Amino acid sequence: ERILLRMKSHNTLLCGGLDPDLKKIPLEILEKKISDEDKVLIFLRTVVDITAPHVYVYKIQKAFFDKLGGGHNVLRDIIDYIHTSHQGIPVVVDCKIGDTKNTMGAYIENIFGSLEADGVVANPYMGDDPIMPLAELTDKTIVVLVKTSNSSGSIIQDVLLANGQPLWRYMLDMVINRWNFNGNMVPILSSTAEINLAKIRPIIPDSMPVLFAGVGAQGGSHENLHDLLNSDNIGVFVNSSRDILYPPQSQQPWRVAIEQATIGLKNALNKERRL
């Protein structure tokens, strides 16, 4: 509900990806005589302040924080910064969790307890065990891998079942009809795959947002995004991390470049809404 509300109130479909890479952050920060953890935190706080007016949710890739010795604390601090300094913007942690019930309990305690995130990306290919504990969390967004944008995903997800349907379509049905009993599921669909989105959207509940993966650096296009919009002309996640955090070939100061890249992508996505 918060996601859909902010999409509408801020007129944006842009999800801000926060994937800190020490090799790419500005030299102005990199050259400071402080810890790597503090460098990342300074960079991301600045990015959040710049991008917050133009996004409706942040998606944080946990792997980049795990590389840091104190990465857990940095991740917790940036989530807290978003919640306190830019209230109303949810934060989804991307770590694609999916394991047995006991392990899922540990994940849930860490991500929603210690880190206080608002959502998580989950891998459903172990069945009910990883997803059911998440489905019961009525106040958390669960983003579920269905049809992903990585180049080799098709060797698994496009396997045809006995009824002639690809595996990913079966997985989409599971997300919609088996696990969404609390209305907190968000399926991932790929922008890099040849999918007839106009036929898929009517299958998905109007109140269920979709993460449209792979737009930008992974080579996907947002040109058919309008086929995934719901009846309110919203309801689609479009995440961008590298193109916003590290704008390519920009001659502008890095803060200006980040702002311009963010606004540019937000406007491009809104153009596809045919407002």
C-alpha positions in Angstrom: 0.0 0.0 0.0 2.8 2.4 0.8 4.5 1.6 -2.5 1.4 2.2 -4.5 0.6 5.3 -2.6 4.0 6.9 -3.1 4.0 5.9 -6.8 0.9 8.0 -7.2 1.7 10.9 -4.8 5.2 11.4 -6.3 4.3 10.6 -9.8 7.2 8.1 -10.3 7.8 4.5 -11.2 11.5 4.7 -10.4 13.0 2.4 -7.8 16.4 3.6 -6.6 19.1 0.9 -6.4 21.8 1.3 -3.8 24.7 -0.9 -4.8 27.9 0.8 -3.4 31.1 -0.1 -5.3 34.3 1.4 -3.8 35.9 1.3 -7.2 33.3 3.7 -8.6 32.4 6.2 -5.8 33.7 9.7 -6.4 37.3 10.5 -5.6 36.2 13.3 -3.4 35.0 10.7 -1.0 37.4 7.9 -1.8 40.4 10.0 -0.9 39.1 10.9 2.6 41.2 9.4 5.4 38.3 7.5 6.9 37.2 3.9 6.9 35.7 2.2 3.8 32.5 1.9 5.8 32.3 5.6 6.4 33.1 6.3 2.7 30.1 4.2 1.6 27.8 5.7 4.2 28.7 9.3 3.2 28.2 8.4 -0.5 24.9 6.7 0.0 23.4 9.3 2.3 24.2 11.9 -0.3 22.7 9.8 -3.1 19.5 9.3 -1.0 19.2 13.0 -0.3 19.5 13.7 -4.1 17.2 11.0 -5.3 14.5 10.7 -2.6 12.1 13.2 -4.3 12.1 11.1 -7.4 11.8 7.5 -6.2 9.1 5.6 -4.4 11.2 2.8 -3.0 14.9 1.8 -2.6 16.3 -1.6 -3.4 19.6 -2.4 -1.6 21.8 -5.2 -2.9 23.2 -6.8 0.3 26.2 -8.4 -1.4 28.0 -5.0 -1.8 27.7 -4.4 2.0 28.8 -8.0 2.8 32.2 -7.1 1.2 32.8 -4.6 4.0 34.0 -5.7 7.4 31.4 -3.6 9.1 28.9 -3.9 6.2 26.0 -5.1 8.4 26.1 -1.9 10.4 26.5 0.3 7.3 23.4 -1.4 5.8 21.4 -0.9 9.0 22.5 2.7 9.2 21.5 3.6 5.6 18.1 2.0 6.1 17.6 3.9 9.3 18.7 7.1 7.5 16.1 6.6 4.8 13.4 5.9 7.3 14.2 8.9 9.5 15.3 11.5 6.9 12.9 10.6 4.1 9.9 9.1 5.8 7.4 7.2 3.7 10.0 5.6 1.4 10.2 1.8 1.9 13.4 -0.1 1.7 13.7 -3.6 0.1 16.8 -5.7 0.7 17.9 -7.7 -2.3 19.6 -10.9 -1.2 17.4 -13.5 -2.9 16.8 -15.6 0.2 15.3 -19.1 -0.1 15.9 -21.9 2.3 14.4 -24.3 4.8 12.0 -23.0 7.6 14.7 -22.9 10.3 17.1 -20.8 8.1 14.3 -18.6 6.9 13.6 -17.7 10.5 17.2 -16.5 10.9 16.9 -14.5 7.7 13.6 -12.9 8.8 15.1 -12.0 12.2 18.1 -10.4 10.6 16.5 -8.5 7.7 13.3 -7.4 9.4 14.5 -7.4 13.0 18.1 -6.2 13.1 18.1 -4.2 9.8 14.4 -3.1 10.0 13.9 -3.4 6.3 10.4 -3.1 4.7 10.9 -5.9 2.1 13.1 -8.5 0.7 13.8 -10.3 -2.6 13.2 -14.1 -2.3 13.9 -17.1 -4.4 10.9 -19.5 -4.6 12.5 -22.4 -6.3 12.6 -24.5 -3.1 8.8 -24.3 -2.9 6.7 -23.4 0.2 9.6 -23.6 2.6 11.1 -20.2 1.8 8.0 -18.3 0.8 5.3 -19.3 3.3 7.1 -17.7 6.3 7.4 -14.5 4.2 3.9 -14.6 3.0 2.7 -14.4 6.6 4.4 -11.0 7.1 1.5 -8.8 6.3 3.4 -5.5 6.7 6.4 -6.5 4.5 6.8 -6.5 0.7 8.1 -9.9 -0.7 9.6 -9.5 -4.1 9.7 -13.0 -5.8 12.0 -14.2 -8.6 9.7 -15.4 -11.5 11.3 -14.5 -14.8 14.7 -12.9 -14.3 16.8 -10.7 -16.5 20.2 -12.5 -16.2 21.4 -14.0 -19.5 21.3 -17.7 -18.6 18.0 -17.6 -16.6 16.1 -19.1 -19.5 17.9 -22.5 -19.3 15.8 -23.1 -16.1 12.9 -20.7 -16.2 11.9 -21.4 -19.8 11.8 -25.2 -19.4 8.4 -26.4 -20.7 6.1 -28.3 -18.4 3.8 -31.2 -19.4 1.0 -28.6 -20.2 3.3 -26.7 -22.6 3.7 -23.8 -20.2 7.2 -22.5 -19.3 8.3 -23.0 -15.7 8.3 -19.3 -15.0 4.6 -19.0 -15.9 3.8 -21.8 -13.4 5.9 -19.8 -10.8 3.9 -16.7 -11.5 0.7 -18.6 -10.9 2.1 -19.8 -7.5 2.9 -16.2 -6.5 -0.5 -15.0 -7.4 -2.7 -17.9 -6.3 -0.9 -19.7 -3.6 1.4 -17.3 -1.7 -0.4 -13.9 -2.1 -3.0 -14.6 0.6 -1.9 -11.5 2.5 -1.5 -9.3 -0.6 2.3 -8.7 0.0 3.8 -10.4 -3.1 5.6 -8.7 -6.0 6.7 -10.9 -8.9 9.8 -10.1 -10.9 9.4 -10.1 -14.7 12.2 -9.5 -17.2 12.5 -6.6 -19.6 15.1 -8.6 -21.5 12.9 -11.5 -22.4 10.4 -11.8 -25.2 7.2 -11.8 -23.1 3.8 -10.6 -24.3 3.2 -8.4 -21.3 -0.2 -7.3 -22.5 -1.4 -10.9 -22.0 0.4 -11.3 -18.7 -0.9 -8.2 -16.9 -4.6 -9.3 -16.8 -3.5 -12.4 -15.0 -1.9 -10.3 -12.2 -4.2 -8.7 -9.6 -4.6 -4.9 -10.1 -3.3 -4.3 -6.6 -0.1 -6.4 -7.2 2.9 -4.4 -8.4 5.4 -5.9 -10.7 9.2 -5.5 -10.7 10.3 -5.0 -14.3 13.9 -6.2 -14.1 16.9 -5.5 -16.3 16.1 -2.0 -17.6 19.3 0.0 -18.2 22.7 -1.5 -17.6 21.5 -5.1 -18.2 20.2 -4.1 -21.7 16.5 -4.1 -21.1 14.1 -1.5 -22.4 11.2 0.3 -20.8 9.4 0.8 -24.1 6.7 -1.7 -23.4 6.3 -0.8 -19.7 2.8 0.5 -20.4 1.6 -3.0 -20.9 2.3 -3.8 -17.2 0.5 -0.7 -15.7 -2.5 -1.3 -13.6 -5.8 0.5 -13.8 -4.4 3.5 -11.9 -1.6 3.8 -14.5 1.0 2.8 -11.9 2.0 -0.6 -10.3 5.4 -1.3 -11.9 8.8 -1.4 -10.2 11.6 -0.2 -12.5 14.9 -0.4 -10.6 18.1 1.5 -11.6 21.3 1.3 -9.7 24.5 1.7 -11.8 22.9 4.2 -14.3 22.0 6.5 -11.4 24.9 5.9 -8.9 27.6 6.1 -11.5 26.2 8.0 -14.6 28.2 7.0 -17.6 30.2 9.6 -19.5 29.0 12.5 -17.5 31.0 15.7 -17.5 28.9 17.2 -14.7 30.0 17.2 -11.0 28.9 13.9 -9.6 26.0 15.2 -7.5 24.6 17.0 -10.5 25.1 14.0 -12.7 23.2 11.7 -10.2 20.3 14.2 -10.0 20.1 14.6 -13.8 20.3 10.8 -14.4 17.5 10.2 -11.8 15.2 12.8 -13.2 15.9 11.8 -16.7 15.0 8.1 -16.0 11.9 9.1 -14.0 10.7 11.3 -16.9 11.4 8.5 -19.4 9.4 6.1 -17.4 6.5 8.5 -17.1 6.6 9.1 -20.8 5.8 5.4 -21.2 2.7 5.9 -19.0 1.4 8.2 -21.8 0.4 10.8 -19.3 
